[in-house]
Amino acid sequence: MKRIFLTLGVFALFGMVGAAQAAGDAQAGKTKVTACAGCHGASGEGKAPNPALAGKSEDELVQAMKDYKSGKRQNAIMKTFAGQLSDQDVANVAAYYATLKTK
């Protein structure tokens, strides 16, 4: 019985470590957003007709980037930029923009 609990505990621990690695790092994201500033503003405030990114939730931003990468959302420029980012880069960029205040 102890062996079963130990095994379950080990799998649960690995699951938590994997989830922690998948979370975005805002500081790392800040280093990746230079190209975003041309269309979305230096602080993610948005430049018409491009939307503001600052203050949006990480989940919303990650999903949008995944949709651009997959082609579910149609925008050639965003598909190109999103396609250059790894999944961890996307999470990091999303974490960074989520920390910024809307203006």
Residue frames as qw, qx, qy, qz and C-alpha x, y, z in Angstrom:
[[0.000, 0.886, 0.464, 0.000, 0.00, 0.00, 0.00],
 [0.307, -0.784, 0.114, 0.528, 2.84, 2.38, 0.82],
 [0.436, -0.092, 0.603, 0.662, 4.38, 1.61, -2.54],
 [0.216, 0.666, 0.632, 0.334, 1.20, 2.69, -4.34],
 [0.148, -0.950, -0.212, 0.176, 1.09, 6.01, -2.46],
 [0.442, -0.561, 0.351, 0.606, 4.78, 6.59, -3.11],
 [0.400, 0.208, 0.667, 0.593, 4.29, 5.92, -6.81],
 [0.079, 0.832, 0.517, 0.183, 1.29, 8.25, -6.98],
 [0.312, -0.870, -0.030, 0.380, 3.22, 10.91, -5.11],
 [0.463, -0.294, 0.484, 0.682, 6.13, 10.71, -7.54],
 [0.280, 0.469, 0.653, 0.525, 3.81, 11.06, -10.55],
 [0.096, -0.921, -0.375, 0.035, 2.02, 14.00, -8.91],
 [0.413, -0.700, 0.169, 0.557, 5.38, 15.68, -8.27],
 [0.406, 0.004, 0.591, 0.697, 6.43, 15.27, -11.90],
 [0.134, 0.721, 0.612, 0.298, 3.10, 16.73, -12.97],
 [0.222, -0.926, -0.174, 0.252, 3.66, 19.82, -10.82],
 [0.446, -0.471, 0.375, 0.662, 7.19, 20.32, -12.12],
 [0.344, 0.305, 0.661, 0.593, 5.98, 20.10, -15.72],
 [0.002, -0.868, -0.480, -0.126, 3.23, 22.64, -15.02],
 [0.358, -0.814, 0.016, 0.457, 5.71, 25.01, -13.37],
 [0.437, -0.216, 0.505, 0.712, 8.01, 24.89, -16.39],
 [0.251, 0.538, 0.665, 0.453, 5.13, 25.64, -18.73],
 [0.113, -0.896, -0.338, 0.264, 4.27, 28.89, -16.92],
 [0.471, 0.751, 0.044, 0.460, 5.52, 32.10, -18.45],
 [0.574, -0.405, -0.148, 0.696, 8.45, 34.15, -17.18],
 [0.168, 0.953, 0.240, -0.081, 7.68, 37.85, -17.56],
 [0.272, -0.781, 0.372, 0.421, 11.36, 38.89, -17.43],
 [0.465, -0.068, 0.748, 0.469, 12.25, 36.47, -20.22],
 [0.365, 0.695, 0.610, 0.113, 9.21, 37.67, -22.17],
 [0.020, -0.928, -0.019, 0.372, 10.36, 41.26, -21.94],
 [0.307, -0.504, 0.594, 0.548, 13.42, 40.35, -24.00],
 [0.366, 0.210, 0.831, 0.364, 11.25, 38.94, -26.81],
 [0.233, 0.765, 0.567, -0.197, 8.77, 41.78, -27.39],
 [0.185, -0.467, 0.256, 0.826, 10.93, 44.20, -29.38],
 [0.041, 0.121, 0.737, 0.664, 9.28, 43.19, -32.66],
 [0.070, -0.634, -0.769, 0.041, 5.80, 43.56, -31.11],
 [0.162, -0.588, -0.237, 0.756, 6.32, 47.24, -30.29],
 [0.071, -0.058, 0.484, 0.870, 6.07, 48.40, -33.91],
 [0.313, -0.354, -0.656, -0.589, 2.39, 47.44, -34.09],
 [0.552, -0.590, -0.589, -0.022, 1.29, 47.12, -30.48],
 [0.185, -0.909, 0.106, -0.358, 3.24, 49.99, -28.89],
 [0.311, 0.518, -0.665, 0.439, 6.31, 50.08, -26.67],
 [0.248, -0.179, 0.728, -0.613, 4.22, 49.24, -23.59],
 [0.024, 0.246, 0.963, 0.112, 1.65, 47.06, -25.33],
 [0.221, 0.411, 0.372, -0.802, -0.85, 49.94, -25.36],
 [0.521, 0.538, 0.654, 0.108, -1.90, 49.21, -28.95],
 [0.001, 0.398, -0.295, -0.869, -1.59, 51.32, -32.07],
 [0.668, 0.491, 0.326, -0.453, -4.68, 51.55, -34.27],
 [0.762, -0.190, -0.219, -0.579, -5.78, 49.29, -35.83],
 [0.592, 0.122, -0.768, 0.213, -3.74, 46.85, -33.71],
 [0.647, -0.658, -0.314, -0.224, -5.10, 45.87, -30.29],
 [0.227, -0.724, 0.519, -0.394, -3.61, 46.61, -26.91],
 [0.740, 0.051, -0.664, 0.095, -1.85, 43.64, -25.31],
 [0.092, 0.274, -0.609, 0.739, -1.12, 45.17, -21.91],
 [0.438, -0.108, 0.475, -0.756, -3.32, 43.88, -19.13],
 [0.817, 0.069, -0.354, -0.449, -4.83, 40.96, -21.04],
 [0.821, -0.394, 0.386, -0.146, -4.71, 37.61, -19.29],
 [0.197, -0.482, 0.808, 0.276, -1.87, 35.20, -19.99],
 [0.525, 0.228, 0.820, -0.015, -4.34, 32.55, -21.12],
 [0.485, 0.790, 0.269, -0.261, -5.99, 34.91, -23.61],
 [0.146, 0.827, -0.449, -0.306, -2.66, 35.98, -25.08],
 [0.341, -0.290, 0.879, 0.166, -1.29, 32.42, -25.29],
 [0.571, 0.426, 0.697, -0.084, -4.43, 31.22, -27.04],
 [0.410, 0.861, 0.017, -0.302, -4.32, 34.09, -29.53],
 [0.004, -0.696, 0.661, 0.280, -0.68, 33.36, -30.38],
 [0.445, -0.036, 0.892, 0.071, -1.40, 29.65, -30.79],
 [0.553, 0.638, 0.496, -0.202, -4.32, 30.52, -33.07],
 [0.295, 0.857, -0.279, -0.318, -2.09, 32.73, -35.23],
 [0.207, -0.486, 0.825, 0.201, 0.57, 30.00, -35.40],
 [0.467, 0.169, 0.868, -0.004, -1.95, 27.36, -36.44],
 [0.028, -0.113, -0.576, -0.809, -3.76, 29.59, -38.92],
 [0.080, -0.601, -0.784, 0.134, -7.03, 29.52, -36.96],
 [0.013, 0.876, 0.156, -0.455, -6.70, 33.32, -36.78],
 [0.675, 0.507, 0.295, 0.447, -5.85, 34.86, -40.12],
 [0.014, -0.983, 0.138, 0.120, -3.13, 37.50, -40.19],
 [0.838, 0.422, -0.187, 0.292, 0.01, 36.95, -42.26],
 [0.136, 0.714, -0.435, 0.531, 2.17, 39.27, -40.15],
 [0.614, -0.502, 0.431, -0.430, 1.12, 37.68, -36.86],
 [0.996, 0.069, 0.032, -0.038, 1.51, 34.18, -38.29],
 [0.642, 0.560, -0.340, 0.399, 5.09, 35.03, -39.25],
 [0.084, -0.639, 0.497, -0.581, 5.99, 36.52, -35.87],
 [0.791, -0.332, 0.319, -0.403, 4.18, 33.87, -33.83],
 [0.963, 0.234, -0.133, 0.009, 5.72, 31.11, -35.93],
 [0.459, 0.596, -0.487, 0.445, 9.19, 32.23, -34.83],
 [0.349, -0.537, 0.504, -0.580, 8.38, 31.74, -31.14],
 [0.327, -0.002, -0.938, 0.114, 8.63, 28.50, -29.20],
 [0.506, -0.612, -0.566, -0.221, 5.79, 27.54, -26.88],
 [0.560, -0.481, -0.354, 0.574, 7.89, 28.73, -23.93],
 [0.209, 0.038, 0.124, 0.969, 8.58, 32.05, -25.69],
 [0.297, -0.504, -0.501, -0.638, 4.83, 32.49, -26.22],
 [0.594, -0.613, -0.506, 0.124, 4.19, 31.81, -22.53],
 [0.497, -0.294, -0.171, 0.799, 6.91, 34.27, -21.55],
 [0.036, 0.225, 0.277, 0.934, 5.62, 37.04, -23.84],
 [0.441, -0.585, -0.544, -0.408, 2.09, 36.48, -22.54],
 [0.600, -0.533, -0.431, 0.413, 3.33, 36.66, -18.94],
 [0.338, -0.089, -0.012, 0.937, 5.10, 39.94, -19.69],
 [0.157, -0.345, -0.363, -0.852, 2.10, 41.64, -21.30],
 [0.538, -0.579, -0.596, -0.138, -0.18, 40.38, -18.55],
 [0.525, -0.425, -0.369, 0.638, 1.94, 42.30, -15.99],
 [0.168, 0.107, 0.129, 0.971, 1.56, 45.63, -17.79],
 [0.170, 0.540, 0.544, -0.620, -1.19, 48.07, -16.89],
 [0.332, 0.629, 0.577, 0.402, -3.66, 49.24, -19.50],
 [0.193, -0.150, -0.052, 0.968, -3.59, 52.92, -20.34]]
